[in-house]
Each structure stands twice: as C-alpha cells, then as structure tokens.
Amino acid sequence: MNATSMTLVIAVLVLGAGTFAFRLAGPLLRARIELSPRVERLMGMSAIVLLAALVATAALLEGHTFAGWARPAGVAVGGVLAWRRAPFLVVVVAAAATAAGLRLLGVP
C-alpha cells in the first residue's frame, strides 16, 4: 500500500469512528442533557428544513445548472400526492409519469 491509499484508509476509519461516536452520543446523553421545549421544537423543524433543502436542490439542479421544468413539475406532483396521503406507489408513478410526459412533449 502506498502513502496515498494509506492516508485514505485512515481518513475513512477516522470519519467512520466519528460518525459512530456522534450516533452513540445521542442515546447516551439524552438522559443527561435537558433541552428546553423551544430547542426541542427548533430541532424538529430543522430536520424538516434540511429535508426540504435536499429535495429542492435535487429537484431543481442537475450539477450546477437548472434541471429544466419537467423534473420540478414531477416533484411537485409527487409532493402534492404525498401531502394528500396517496399510496407511495401512486406518488412515485405519478411523479415519474409527469416528468416523462413533459419531456415527451419537449419540455426540458
């Protein structure tokens, strides 16, 4: 093994150990640390905001450029159906069909 691959292996092991430590710290420290109701509410909302940002980025961008209108339209259809509590299969198929149909019509 050369120095570069050894450095990579060490980096992966350190990051893996850090990830494990963070995941283990939550259950271990939960009983010791008391959070205010406001902080608890903000942490719950931050998870929603993070998920929304991830969905927006994936729906709107392809690399560093705009993905076109078909993909965001498909995501919007899927989001509305999920919000209306449609079955998961219906959500996925409708979102894909919307994007595919728009692309078939020439919408980028």
Biopython code that builds the backbone (N, CA, C, O; Angstrom):
import numpy as np
from Bio.PDB.StructureBuilder import StructureBuilder

atoms = [
    (1, "MET", "N", (0.845, -1.178, 0.000)),
    (1, "MET", "CA", (0.000, 0.000, 0.000)),
    (1, "MET", "C", (0.889, 1.240, 0.000)),
    (1, "MET", "O", (1.838, 1.335, 0.779)),
    (2, "ASN", "N", (0.571, 2.195, -0.887)),
    (2, "ASN", "CA", (1.370, 3.417, -0.907)),
    (2, "ASN", "C", (0.813, 4.419, 0.110)),
    (2, "ASN", "O", (-0.202, 4.160, 0.755)),
    (3, "ALA", "N", (1.484, 5.554, 0.243)),
    (3, "ALA", "CA", (1.127, 6.542, 1.262)),
    (3, "ALA", "C", (-0.251, 7.152, 1.008)),
    (3, "ALA", "O", (-0.986, 7.433, 1.954)),
    (4, "THR", "N", (-0.600, 7.355, -0.247)),
    (4, "THR", "CA", (-1.891, 7.962, -0.562)),
    (4, "THR", "C", (-3.045, 7.059, -0.167)),
    (4, "THR", "O", (-4.017, 7.516, 0.434)),
    (5, "SER", "N", (-2.943, 5.778, -0.502)),
    (5, "SER", "CA", (-4.027, 4.865, -0.158)),
    (5, "SER", "C", (-4.088, 4.635, 1.351)),
    (5, "SER", "O", (-5.169, 4.434, 1.905)),
    (6, "MET", "N", (-2.925, 4.663, 2.022)),
    (6, "MET", "CA", (-2.913, 4.512, 3.478)),
    (6, "MET", "C", (-3.585, 5.716, 4.134)),
    (6, "MET", "O", (-4.327, 5.562, 5.104)),
    (7, "THR", "N", (-3.328, 6.910, 3.610)),
    (7, "THR", "CA", (-3.969, 8.113, 4.135)),
    (7, "THR", "C", (-5.479, 8.036, 3.933)),
    (7, "THR", "O", (-6.244, 8.426, 4.815)),
    (8, "LEU", "N", (-5.906, 7.541, 2.792)),
    (8, "LEU", "CA", (-7.322, 7.399, 2.505)),
    (8, "LEU", "C", (-7.978, 6.411, 3.476)),
    (8, "LEU", "O", (-9.075, 6.662, 3.977)),
    (9, "VAL", "N", (-7.311, 5.304, 3.735)),
    (9, "VAL", "CA", (-7.853, 4.306, 4.658)),
    (9, "VAL", "C", (-7.974, 4.896, 6.059)),
    (9, "VAL", "O", (-8.977, 4.678, 6.738)),
    (10, "ILE", "N", (-6.970, 5.634, 6.492)),
    (10, "ILE", "CA", (-7.010, 6.264, 7.818)),
    (10, "ILE", "C", (-8.133, 7.287, 7.889)),
    (10, "ILE", "O", (-8.849, 7.358, 8.887)),
    (11, "ALA", "N", (-8.289, 8.083, 6.828)),
    (11, "ALA", "CA", (-9.357, 9.083, 6.806)),
    (11, "ALA", "C", (-10.728, 8.419, 6.898)),
    (11, "ALA", "O", (-11.596, 8.892, 7.631)),
    (12, "VAL", "N", (-10.929, 7.335, 6.164)),
    (12, "VAL", "CA", (-12.214, 6.629, 6.199)),
    (12, "VAL", "C", (-12.464, 6.056, 7.589)),
    (12, "VAL", "O", (-13.583, 6.134, 8.095)),
    (13, "LEU", "N", (-11.452, 5.490, 8.202)),
    (13, "LEU", "CA", (-11.612, 4.927, 9.547)),
    (13, "LEU", "C", (-11.926, 6.017, 10.578)),
    (13, "LEU", "O", (-12.787, 5.825, 11.436)),
    (14, "VAL", "N", (-11.239, 7.150, 10.499)),
    (14, "VAL", "CA", (-11.481, 8.246, 11.437)),
    (14, "VAL", "C", (-12.894, 8.803, 11.249)),
    (14, "VAL", "O", (-13.600, 9.046, 12.227)),
    (15, "LEU", "N", (-13.306, 9.004, 9.996)),
    (15, "LEU", "CA", (-14.663, 9.505, 9.749)),
    (15, "LEU", "C", (-15.719, 8.496, 10.196)),
    (15, "LEU", "O", (-16.756, 8.883, 10.735)),
    (16, "GLY", "N", (-15.466, 7.218, 9.978)),
    (16, "GLY", "CA", (-16.390, 6.189, 10.435)),
    (16, "GLY", "C", (-16.510, 6.171, 11.947)),
    (16, "GLY", "O", (-17.613, 6.064, 12.484)),
    (17, "ALA", "N", (-15.369, 6.277, 12.644)),
    (17, "ALA", "CA", (-15.389, 6.306, 14.111)),
    (17, "ALA", "C", (-16.104, 7.557, 14.615)),
    (17, "ALA", "O", (-16.850, 7.492, 15.592)),
    (18, "GLY", "N", (-15.884, 8.689, 13.960)),
    (18, "GLY", "CA", (-16.565, 9.922, 14.358)),
    (18, "GLY", "C", (-18.065, 9.832, 14.163)),
    (18, "GLY", "O", (-18.835, 10.276, 15.015)),
    (19, "THR", "N", (-18.484, 9.259, 13.047)),
    (19, "THR", "CA", (-19.911, 9.083, 12.784)),
    (19, "THR", "C", (-20.538, 8.163, 13.827)),
    (19, "THR", "O", (-21.624, 8.437, 14.338)),
    (20, "PHE", "N", (-19.845, 7.073, 14.136)),
    (20, "PHE", "CA", (-20.350, 6.150, 15.154)),
    (20, "PHE", "C", (-20.452, 6.850, 16.501)),
    (20, "PHE", "O", (-21.438, 6.672, 17.216)),
    (21, "ALA", "N", (-19.438, 7.651, 16.860)),
    (21, "ALA", "CA", (-19.453, 8.358, 18.143)),
    (21, "ALA", "C", (-20.611, 9.349, 18.221)),
    (21, "ALA", "O", (-21.271, 9.450, 19.256)),
    (22, "PHE", "N", (-20.862, 10.079, 17.137)),
    (22, "PHE", "CA", (-21.985, 11.018, 17.135)),
    (22, "PHE", "C", (-23.315, 10.279, 17.285)),
    (22, "PHE", "O", (-24.195, 10.724, 18.021)),
    (23, "ARG", "N", (-23.456, 9.169, 16.597)),
    (23, "ARG", "CA", (-24.713, 8.418, 16.691)),
    (23, "ARG", "C", (-24.888, 7.788, 18.064)),
    (23, "ARG", "O", (-26.013, 7.676, 18.553)),
    (24, "LEU", "N", (-23.821, 7.386, 18.677)),
    (24, "LEU", "CA", (-23.886, 6.793, 20.004)),
    (24, "LEU", "C", (-24.120, 7.851, 21.079)),
    (24, "LEU", "O", (-24.755, 7.574, 22.097)),
    (25, "ALA", "N", (-23.608, 9.062, 20.856)),
    (25, "ALA", "CA", (-23.735, 10.131, 21.850)),
    (25, "ALA", "C", (-25.192, 10.512, 22.082)),
    (25, "ALA", "O", (-25.570, 10.838, 23.208)),
    (26, "GLY", "N", (-26.017, 10.475, 21.036)),
    (26, "GLY", "CA", (-27.418, 10.853, 21.201)),
    (26, "GLY", "C", (-28.136, 10.037, 22.260)),
    (26, "GLY", "O", (-28.636, 10.607, 23.230)),
    (27, "PRO", "N", (-28.204, 8.731, 22.107)),
    (27, "PRO", "CA", (-28.899, 7.931, 23.131)),
    (27, "PRO", "C", (-28.219, 7.974, 24.501)),
    (27, "PRO", "O", (-28.896, 7.939, 25.529)),
    (28, "LEU", "N", (-26.882, 8.051, 24.522)),
    (28, "LEU", "CA", (-26.186, 8.058, 25.811)),
    (28, "LEU", "C", (-26.378, 9.366, 26.575)),
    (28, "LEU", "O", (-26.484, 9.353, 27.801)),
    (29, "LEU", "N", (-26.423, 10.482, 25.875)),
    (29, "LEU", "CA", (-26.516, 11.780, 26.531)),
    (29, "LEU", "C", (-27.955, 12.266, 26.680)),
    (29, "LEU", "O", (-28.193, 13.272, 27.348)),
    (30, "ARG", "N", (-28.905, 11.582, 26.081)),
    (30, "ARG", "CA", (-30.298, 12.030, 26.110)),
    (30, "ARG", "C", (-30.824, 12.174, 27.530)),
    (30, "ARG", "O", (-31.535, 13.133, 27.831)),
    (31, "ALA", "N", (-30.489, 11.247, 28.394)),
    (31, "ALA", "CA", (-30.981, 11.293, 29.771)),
    (31, "ALA", "C", (-30.226, 12.325, 30.611)),
    (31, "ALA", "O", (-30.740, 12.769, 31.637)),
    (32, "ARG", "N", (-29.037, 12.711, 30.204)),
    (32, "ARG", "CA", (-28.219, 13.639, 30.999)),
    (32, "ARG", "C", (-28.431, 15.107, 30.644)),
    (32, "ARG", "O", (-28.215, 15.988, 31.476)),
    (33, "ILE", "N", (-28.847, 15.362, 29.430)),
    (33, "ILE", "CA", (-28.995, 16.742, 28.973)),
    (33, "ILE", "C", (-30.470, 17.071, 28.847)),
    (33, "ILE", "O", (-31.225, 16.352, 28.192)),
    (34, "GLU", "N", (-30.875, 18.161, 29.479)),
    (34, "GLU", "CA", (-32.260, 18.604, 29.423)),
    (34, "GLU", "C", (-32.371, 19.774, 28.454)),
    (34, "GLU", "O", (-31.748, 20.817, 28.656)),
    (35, "LEU", "N", (-33.154, 19.599, 27.415)),
    (35, "LEU", "CA", (-33.359, 20.655, 26.431)),
    (35, "LEU", "C", (-34.691, 21.341, 26.691)),
    (35, "LEU", "O", (-35.665, 20.708, 27.098)),
    (36, "SER", "N", (-34.715, 22.635, 26.449)),
    (36, "SER", "CA", (-35.968, 23.367, 26.635)),
    (36, "SER", "C", (-36.950, 22.971, 25.542)),
    (36, "SER", "O", (-36.540, 22.505, 24.479)),
    (37, "PRO", "N", (-38.228, 23.151, 25.792)),
    (37, "PRO", "CA", (-39.217, 22.821, 24.759)),
    (37, "PRO", "C", (-38.989, 23.610, 23.465)),
    (37, "PRO", "O", (-39.244, 23.096, 22.376)),
    (38, "ARG", "N", (-38.516, 24.834, 23.575)),
    (38, "ARG", "CA", (-38.252, 25.642, 22.381)),
    (38, "ARG", "C", (-37.135, 25.015, 21.539)),
    (38, "ARG", "O", (-37.245, 24.941, 20.316)),
    (39, "VAL", "N", (-36.063, 24.567, 22.195)),
    (39, "VAL", "CA", (-34.956, 23.942, 21.475)),
    (39, "VAL", "C", (-35.415, 22.628, 20.851)),
    (39, "VAL", "O", (-35.038, 22.315, 19.722)),
    (40, "GLU", "N", (-36.217, 21.863, 21.570)),
    (40, "GLU", "CA", (-36.753, 20.609, 21.020)),
    (40, "GLU", "C", (-37.566, 20.888, 19.751)),
    (40, "GLU", "O", (-37.428, 20.185, 18.751)),
    (41, "ARG", "N", (-38.417, 21.924, 19.803)),
    (41, "ARG", "CA", (-39.242, 22.286, 18.653)),
    (41, "ARG", "C", (-38.371, 22.749, 17.484)),
    (41, "ARG", "O", (-38.622, 22.387, 16.334)),
    (42, "LEU", "N", (-37.342, 23.553, 17.787)),
    (42, "LEU", "CA", (-36.445, 24.031, 16.732)),
    (42, "LEU", "C", (-35.666, 22.883, 16.090)),
    (42, "LEU", "O", (-35.428, 22.897, 14.882)),
    (43, "MET", "N", (-35.272, 21.901, 16.881)),
    (43, "MET", "CA", (-34.554, 20.761, 16.318)),
    (43, "MET", "C", (-35.462, 19.946, 15.398)),
    (43, "MET", "O", (-35.013, 19.464, 14.358)),
    (44, "GLY", "N", (-36.720, 19.789, 15.766)),
    (44, "GLY", "CA", (-37.667, 19.091, 14.909)),
    (44, "GLY", "C", (-37.898, 19.847, 13.608)),
    (44, "GLY", "O", (-37.980, 19.242, 12.539)),
    (45, "MET", "N", (-38.001, 21.168, 13.699)),
    (45, "MET", "CA", (-38.197, 21.977, 12.497)),
    (45, "MET", "C", (-36.949, 21.995, 11.627)),
    (45, "MET", "O", (-37.051, 22.068, 10.402)),
    (46, "SER", "N", (-35.776, 21.928, 12.241)),
    (46, "SER", "CA", (-34.546, 21.950, 11.451)),
    (46, "SER", "C", (-34.426, 20.698, 10.589)),
    (46, "SER", "O", (-33.879, 20.756, 9.488)),
    (47, "ALA", "N", (-34.926, 19.583, 11.072)),
    (47, "ALA", "CA", (-34.908, 18.363, 10.262)),
    (47, "ALA", "C", (-35.809, 18.526, 9.039)),
    (47, "ALA", "O", (-35.468, 18.064, 7.950)),
    (48, "ILE", "N", (-36.945, 19.174, 9.214)),
    (48, "ILE", "CA", (-37.859, 19.409, 8.089)),
    (48, "ILE", "C", (-37.229, 20.364, 7.088)),
    (48, "ILE", "O", (-37.324, 20.149, 5.880)),
    (49, "VAL", "N", (-36.590, 21.414, 7.578)),
    (49, "VAL", "CA", (-35.947, 22.388, 6.690)),
    (49, "VAL", "C", (-34.805, 21.740, 5.916)),
    (49, "VAL", "O", (-34.641, 21.996, 4.723)),
    (50, "LEU", "N", (-34.017, 20.906, 6.583)),
    (50, "LEU", "CA", (-32.919, 20.212, 5.915)),
    (50, "LEU", "C", (-33.437, 19.286, 4.824)),
    (50, "LEU", "O", (-32.864, 19.233, 3.735)),
    (51, "LEU", "N", (-34.508, 18.559, 5.099)),
    (51, "LEU", "CA", (-35.097, 17.675, 4.097)),
    (51, "LEU", "C", (-35.656, 18.479, 2.923)),
    (51, "LEU", "O", (-35.494, 18.085, 1.768)),
    (52, "ALA", "N", (-36.309, 19.597, 3.214)),
    (52, "ALA", "CA", (-36.851, 20.445, 2.144)),
    (52, "ALA", "C", (-35.732, 21.006, 1.272)),
    (52, "ALA", "O", (-35.879, 21.074, 0.051)),
    (53, "ALA", "N", (-34.627, 21.405, 1.874)),
    (53, "ALA", "CA", (-33.491, 21.915, 1.099)),
    (53, "ALA", "C", (-32.897, 20.826, 0.221)),
    (53, "ALA", "O", (-32.511, 21.089, -0.919)),
    (54, "LEU", "N", (-32.820, 19.621, 0.734)),
    (54, "LEU", "CA", (-32.308, 18.499, -0.051)),
    (54, "LEU", "C", (-33.217, 18.203, -1.235)),
    (54, "LEU", "O", (-32.737, 17.987, -2.348)),
    (55, "VAL", "N", (-34.523, 18.191, -1.003)),
    (55, "VAL", "CA", (-35.476, 17.939, -2.085)),
    (55, "VAL", "C", (-35.407, 19.054, -3.125)),
    (55, "VAL", "O", (-35.409, 18.778, -4.325)),
    (56, "ALA", "N", (-35.346, 20.310, -2.679)),
    (56, "ALA", "CA", (-35.289, 21.439, -3.612)),
    (56, "ALA", "C", (-34.027, 21.387, -4.464)),
    (56, "ALA", "O", (-34.079, 21.615, -5.672)),
    (57, "THR", "N", (-32.909, 21.090, -3.842)),
    (57, "THR", "CA", (-31.658, 21.008, -4.590)),
    (57, "THR", "C", (-31.702, 19.876, -5.611)),
    (57, "THR", "O", (-31.296, 20.057, -6.759)),
    (58, "ALA", "N", (-32.188, 18.720, -5.200)),
    (58, "ALA", "CA", (-32.252, 17.577, -6.118)),
    (58, "ALA", "C", (-33.272, 17.808, -7.229)),
    (58, "ALA", "O", (-33.084, 17.345, -8.354)),
    (59, "ALA", "N", (-34.353, 18.524, -6.914)),
    (59, "ALA", "CA", (-35.404, 18.729, -7.910)),
    (59, "ALA", "C", (-35.041, 19.810, -8.914)),
    (59, "ALA", "O", (-35.421, 19.716, -10.081)),
    (60, "LEU", "N", (-34.323, 20.819, -8.491)),
    (60, "LEU", "CA", (-34.091, 21.977, -9.353)),
    (60, "LEU", "C", (-32.759, 21.976, -10.078)),
    (60, "LEU", "O", (-32.623, 22.634, -11.109)),
    (61, "LEU", "N", (-31.780, 21.261, -9.570)),
    (61, "LEU", "CA", (-30.440, 21.347, -10.142)),
    (61, "LEU", "C", (-29.963, 20.010, -10.688)),
    (61, "LEU", "O", (-30.257, 18.948, -10.139)),
    (62, "GLU", "N", (-29.228, 20.092, -11.771)),
    (62, "GLU", "CA", (-28.508, 18.946, -12.321)),
    (62, "GLU", "C", (-27.064, 19.402, -12.452)),
    (62, "GLU", "O", (-26.719, 20.142, -13.373)),
    (63, "GLY", "N", (-26.230, 18.961, -11.535)),
    (63, "GLY", "CA", (-24.875, 19.514, -11.452)),
    (63, "GLY", "C", (-24.975, 20.912, -10.864)),
    (63, "GLY", "O", (-25.454, 21.093, -9.744)),
    (64, "HIS", "N", (-24.518, 21.903, -11.629)),
    (64, "HIS", "CA", (-24.595, 23.290, -11.175)),
    (64, "HIS", "C", (-25.558, 24.112, -12.017)),
    (64, "HIS", "O", (-25.571, 25.339, -11.917)),
    (65, "THR", "N", (-26.354, 23.467, -12.834)),
    (65, "THR", "CA", (-27.268, 24.178, -13.717)),
    (65, "THR", "C", (-28.713, 23.764, -13.438)),
    (65, "THR", "O", (-28.975, 22.737, -12.811)),
    (66, "PHE", "N", (-29.632, 24.581, -13.915)),
    (66, "PHE", "CA", (-31.059, 24.314, -13.756)),
    (66, "PHE", "C", (-31.423, 23.034, -14.504)),
    (66, "PHE", "O", (-31.001, 22.837, -15.644)),
    (67, "ALA", "N", (-32.194, 22.178, -13.873)),
    (67, "ALA", "CA", (-32.522, 20.869, -14.439)),
    (67, "ALA", "C", (-33.630, 20.919, -15.479)),
    (67, "ALA", "O", (-33.899, 19.908, -16.127)),
    (68, "GLY", "N", (-34.267, 22.040, -15.654)),
    (68, "GLY", "CA", (-35.398, 22.130, -16.573)),
    (68, "GLY", "C", (-36.697, 22.096, -15.791)),
    (68, "GLY", "O", (-36.687, 21.986, -14.565)),
    (69, "TRP", "N", (-37.816, 22.190, -16.496)),
    (69, "TRP", "CA", (-39.113, 22.286, -15.826)),
    (69, "TRP", "C", (-39.772, 20.941, -15.569)),
    (69, "TRP", "O", (-40.644, 20.850, -14.706)),
    (70, "ALA", "N", (-39.393, 19.909, -16.276)),
    (70, "ALA", "CA", (-40.065, 18.611, -16.139)),
    (70, "ALA", "C", (-39.807, 17.993, -14.761)),
    (70, "ALA", "O", (-40.733, 17.495, -14.120)),
    (71, "ARG", "N", (-38.572, 18.025, -14.317)),
    (71, "ARG", "CA", (-38.257, 17.405, -13.025)),
    (71, "ARG", "C", (-38.944, 18.115, -11.859)),
    (71, "ARG", "O", (-39.564, 17.444, -11.034)),
    (72, "PRO", "N", (-38.860, 19.461, -11.752)),
    (72, "PRO", "CA", (-39.583, 20.113, -10.650)),
    (72, "PRO", "C", (-41.095, 19.885, -10.707)),
    (72, "PRO", "O", (-41.748, 19.786, -9.669)),
    (73, "ALA", "N", (-41.653, 19.802, -11.927)),
    (73, "ALA", "CA", (-43.090, 19.528, -12.043)),
    (73, "ALA", "C", (-43.415, 18.138, -11.512)),
    (73, "ALA", "O", (-44.419, 17.960, -10.823)),
    (74, "GLY", "N", (-42.584, 17.157, -11.820)),
    (74, "GLY", "CA", (-42.791, 15.805, -11.302)),
    (74, "GLY", "C", (-42.672, 15.758, -9.790)),
    (74, "GLY", "O", (-43.456, 15.084, -9.123)),
    (75, "VAL", "N", (-41.699, 16.470, -9.250)),
    (75, "VAL", "CA", (-41.536, 16.517, -7.791)),
    (75, "VAL", "C", (-42.734, 17.202, -7.151)),
    (75, "VAL", "O", (-43.205, 16.776, -6.097)),
    (76, "ALA", "N", (-43.229, 18.261, -7.782)),
    (76, "ALA", "CA", (-44.398, 18.958, -7.244)),
    (76, "ALA", "C", (-45.629, 18.044, -7.234)),
    (76, "ALA", "O", (-46.370, 18.011, -6.252)),
    (77, "VAL", "N", (-45.841, 17.312, -8.316)),
    (77, "VAL", "CA", (-46.974, 16.368, -8.360)),
    (77, "VAL", "C", (-46.818, 15.313, -7.272)),
    (77, "VAL", "O", (-47.776, 14.994, -6.567)),
    (78, "GLY", "N", (-45.609, 14.772, -7.135)),
    (78, "GLY", "CA", (-45.369, 13.785, -6.077)),
    (78, "GLY", "C", (-45.570, 14.366, -4.692)),
    (78, "GLY", "O", (-46.115, 13.702, -3.810)),
    (79, "GLY", "N", (-45.132, 15.608, -4.493)),
    (79, "GLY", "CA", (-45.302, 16.257, -3.193)),
    (79, "GLY", "C", (-46.755, 16.478, -2.840)),
    (79, "GLY", "O", (-47.162, 16.253, -1.701)),
    (80, "VAL", "N", (-47.540, 16.917, -3.811)),
    (80, "VAL", "CA", (-48.973, 17.131, -3.560)),
    (80, "VAL", "C", (-49.660, 15.807, -3.247)),
    (80, "VAL", "O", (-50.467, 15.724, -2.322)),
    (81, "LEU", "N", (-49.339, 14.779, -4.017)),
    (81, "LEU", "CA", (-49.955, 13.473, -3.748)),
    (81, "LEU", "C", (-49.535, 12.908, -2.395)),
    (81, "LEU", "O", (-50.347, 12.307, -1.691)),
    (82, "ALA", "N", (-48.271, 13.099, -2.031)),
    (82, "ALA", "CA", (-47.820, 12.631, -0.712)),
    (82, "ALA", "C", (-48.516, 13.416, 0.395)),
    (82, "ALA", "O", (-48.894, 12.851, 1.421)),
    (83, "TRP", "N", (-48.683, 14.716, 0.182)),
    (83, "TRP", "CA", (-49.370, 15.557, 1.155)),
    (83, "TRP", "C", (-50.826, 15.113, 1.318)),
    (83, "TRP", "O", (-51.384, 15.160, 2.414)),
    (84, "ARG", "N", (-51.424, 14.684, 0.213)),
    (84, "ARG", "CA", (-52.808, 14.204, 0.244)),
    (84, "ARG", "C", (-52.896, 12.744, 0.694)),
    (84, "ARG", "O", (-53.971, 12.144, 0.679)),
    (85, "ARG", "N", (-51.766, 12.190, 1.087)),
    (85, "ARG", "CA", (-51.654, 10.830, 1.623)),
    (85, "ARG", "C", (-52.030, 9.740, 0.617)),
    (85, "ARG", "O", (-52.683, 8.755, 0.958)),
    (86, "ALA", "N", (-51.604, 9.940, -0.615)),
    (86, "ALA", "CA", (-51.796, 8.901, -1.630)),
    (86, "ALA", "C", (-50.821, 7.752, -1.346)),
    (86, "ALA", "O", (-49.789, 7.974, -0.714)),
    (87, "PRO", "N", (-51.119, 6.557, -1.791)),
    (87, "PRO", "CA", (-50.181, 5.440, -1.606)),
    (87, "PRO", "C", (-48.825, 5.744, -2.266)),
    (87, "PRO", "O", (-48.757, 6.427, -3.288)),
    (88, "PHE", "N", (-47.774, 5.232, -1.671)),
    (88, "PHE", "CA", (-46.416, 5.534, -2.125)),
    (88, "PHE", "C", (-46.225, 5.196, -3.595)),
    (88, "PHE", "O", (-45.622, 5.973, -4.335)),
    (89, "LEU", "N", (-46.725, 4.063, -4.019)),
    (89, "LEU", "CA", (-46.575, 3.655, -5.413)),
    (89, "LEU", "C", (-47.253, 4.656, -6.350)),
    (89, "LEU", "O", (-46.721, 4.963, -7.416)),
    (90, "VAL", "N", (-48.402, 5.155, -5.966)),
    (90, "VAL", "CA", (-49.107, 6.152, -6.770)),
    (90, "VAL", "C", (-48.285, 7.441, -6.847)),
    (90, "VAL", "O", (-48.187, 8.055, -7.910)),
    (91, "VAL", "N", (-47.702, 7.843, -5.735)),
    (91, "VAL", "CA", (-46.877, 9.058, -5.702)),
    (91, "VAL", "C", (-45.703, 8.924, -6.666)),
    (91, "VAL", "O", (-45.452, 9.821, -7.470)),
    (92, "VAL", "N", (-44.990, 7.816, -6.586)),
    (92, "VAL", "CA", (-43.801, 7.617, -7.420)),
    (92, "VAL", "C", (-44.170, 7.535, -8.892)),
    (92, "VAL", "O", (-43.532, 8.176, -9.727)),
    (93, "VAL", "N", (-45.183, 6.762, -9.213)),
    (93, "VAL", "CA", (-45.581, 6.592, -10.612)),
    (93, "VAL", "C", (-46.109, 7.908, -11.189)),
    (93, "VAL", "O", (-45.787, 8.249, -12.327)),
    (94, "ALA", "N", (-46.901, 8.640, -10.435)),
    (94, "ALA", "CA", (-47.440, 9.908, -10.935)),
    (94, "ALA", "C", (-46.330, 10.937, -11.144)),
    (94, "ALA", "O", (-46.342, 11.669, -12.134)),
    (95, "ALA", "N", (-45.381, 10.995, -10.227)),
    (95, "ALA", "CA", (-44.271, 11.939, -10.373)),
    (95, "ALA", "C", (-43.430, 11.585, -11.602)),
    (95, "ALA", "O", (-43.079, 12.460, -12.393)),
    (96, "ALA", "N", (-43.115, 10.313, -11.755)),
    (96, "ALA", "CA", (-42.323, 9.883, -12.913)),
    (96, "ALA", "C", (-43.083, 10.092, -14.211)),
    (96, "ALA", "O", (-42.502, 10.521, -15.208)),
    (97, "ALA", "N", (-44.372, 9.796, -14.210)),
    (97, "ALA", "CA", (-45.177, 9.971, -15.422)),
    (97, "ALA", "C", (-45.293, 11.444, -15.802)),
    (97, "ALA", "O", (-45.283, 11.785, -16.984)),
    (98, "THR", "N", (-45.403, 12.310, -14.808)),
    (98, "THR", "CA", (-45.465, 13.746, -15.086)),
    (98, "THR", "C", (-44.179, 14.220, -15.740)),
    (98, "THR", "O", (-44.212, 14.892, -16.770)),
    (99, "ALA", "N", (-43.049, 13.871, -15.146)),
    (99, "ALA", "CA", (-41.756, 14.294, -15.715)),
    (99, "ALA", "C", (-41.554, 13.684, -17.099)),
    (99, "ALA", "O", (-41.117, 14.368, -18.025)),
    (100, "ALA", "N", (-41.869, 12.410, -17.237)),
    (100, "ALA", "CA", (-41.677, 11.751, -18.536)),
    (100, "ALA", "C", (-42.617, 12.330, -19.588)),
    (100, "ALA", "O", (-42.213, 12.534, -20.733)),
    (101, "GLY", "N", (-43.859, 12.596, -19.214)),
    (101, "GLY", "CA", (-44.809, 13.169, -20.160)),
    (101, "GLY", "C", (-44.396, 14.554, -20.637)),
    (101, "GLY", "O", (-44.501, 14.873, -21.821)),
    (102, "LEU", "N", (-43.926, 15.373, -19.701)),
    (102, "LEU", "CA", (-43.471, 16.702, -20.081)),
    (102, "LEU", "C", (-42.240, 16.627, -20.988)),
    (102, "LEU", "O", (-42.119, 17.398, -21.940)),
    (103, "ARG", "N", (-41.344, 15.715, -20.695)),
    (103, "ARG", "CA", (-40.168, 15.572, -21.554)),
    (103, "ARG", "C", (-40.558, 15.049, -22.926)),
    (103, "ARG", "O", (-39.964, 15.442, -23.930)),
    (104, "LEU", "N", (-41.538, 14.180, -22.981)),
    (104, "LEU", "CA", (-42.035, 13.678, -24.250)),
    (104, "LEU", "C", (-42.633, 14.809, -25.104)),
    (104, "LEU", "O", (-42.546, 14.794, -26.332)),
    (105, "LEU", "N", (-43.238, 15.783, -24.419)),
    (105, "LEU", "CA", (-43.804, 16.939, -25.101)),
    (105, "LEU", "C", (-42.756, 17.995, -25.469)),
    (105, "LEU", "O", (-43.075, 19.000, -26.104)),
    (106, "GLY", "N", (-41.519, 17.761, -25.071)),
    (106, "GLY", "CA", (-40.435, 18.678, -25.421)),
    (106, "GLY", "C", (-40.077, 19.672, -24.335)),
    (106, "GLY", "O", (-39.240, 20.547, -24.557)),
    (107, "VAL", "N", (-40.682, 19.562, -23.179)),
    (107, "VAL", "CA", (-40.341, 20.454, -22.055)),
    (107, "VAL", "C", (-39.043, 19.938, -21.450)),
    (107, "VAL", "O", (-38.954, 18.763, -21.097)),
    (108, "PRO", "N", (-38.039, 20.795, -21.325)),
    (108, "PRO", "CA", (-36.751, 20.296, -20.769)),
    (108, "PRO", "C", (-36.837, 19.939, -19.304)),
    (108, "PRO", "O", (-35.844, 19.513, -18.714)),
]
sb = StructureBuilder()
sb.init_structure("model")
sb.init_model(0)
sb.init_chain("A")
sb.init_seg("    ")
for serial, (resi, resn, name, xyz) in enumerate(atoms, 1):
    if name == "N":
        sb.init_residue(resn, " ", resi, " ")
    sb.init_atom(name, np.array(xyz, "f"), 0.0, 1.0, " ", f" {name:<3s}", serial, name[0])
structure = sb.get_structure()
